[in-house]
Amino acid sequence: MSAAVVATRSRMPYVVLAGIALAIAAGLWASGLGADILRYRKDIVYLTKQHLVLV
């Protein structure tokens, strides 16, 4: 791909994905699950790293 083609790509998909992620995070936090998830943050980080190593 040339530089001209790359420069004309839309950033809209990234904006939409960021909006969805923020909406999910806000929903989790509003329901109280956000605090519960943060309580197990070390476990989530560890298991994510293990998954990436195995995959």
C-alpha positions as CSV (number, residue, x, y, z in Angstrom):
1,M,0.0,0.0,0.0
2,S,1.2,3.4,-0.8
3,A,1.4,6.2,1.8
4,A,-1.5,8.0,0.1
5,V,-3.8,5.1,0.5
6,V,-2.9,4.6,4.2
7,A,-3.5,8.3,4.9
8,T,-7.0,8.2,3.6
9,R,-8.2,5.4,5.8
10,S,-11.0,6.2,8.2
11,R,-10.5,6.2,11.9
12,M,-14.2,5.7,12.5
13,P,-14.0,1.9,13.3
14,Y,-11.5,2.7,16.1
15,V,-13.8,5.4,17.4
16,V,-16.8,3.0,17.4
17,L,-14.8,0.3,19.2
18,A,-13.6,2.8,21.8
19,G,-17.2,3.9,22.3
20,I,-18.4,0.3,22.8
21,A,-15.6,-0.4,25.2
22,L,-16.4,2.8,27.2
23,A,-20.1,1.9,27.3
24,I,-19.3,-1.6,28.6
25,A,-17.0,-0.3,31.2
26,A,-19.5,2.3,32.3
27,G,-22.2,-0.4,32.5
28,L,-20.0,-2.6,34.6
29,W,-19.1,0.2,36.9
30,A,-22.7,1.3,37.3
31,S,-23.8,-2.2,38.2
32,G,-21.1,-2.7,40.8
33,L,-19.4,-5.4,38.8
34,G,-16.5,-3.0,38.0
35,A,-15.3,-3.0,41.6
36,D,-15.6,-6.8,41.8
37,I,-13.5,-7.2,38.6
38,L,-10.9,-4.9,40.0
39,R,-10.6,-7.0,43.1
40,Y,-9.4,-9.9,40.9
41,R,-7.2,-7.8,38.7
42,K,-4.0,-9.7,39.4
43,D,-5.6,-13.0,38.5
44,I,-7.0,-11.6,35.3
45,V,-3.7,-10.2,34.3
46,Y,-1.9,-13.5,35.1
47,L,-4.4,-15.6,33.2
48,T,-4.3,-13.3,30.2
49,K,-0.6,-13.6,30.1
50,Q,-0.8,-17.3,30.3
51,H,-3.3,-17.5,27.6
52,L,-1.1,-15.4,25.3
53,V,1.9,-17.6,26.0
54,L,-0.1,-20.8,25.3
55,V,-1.8,-19.5,22.1
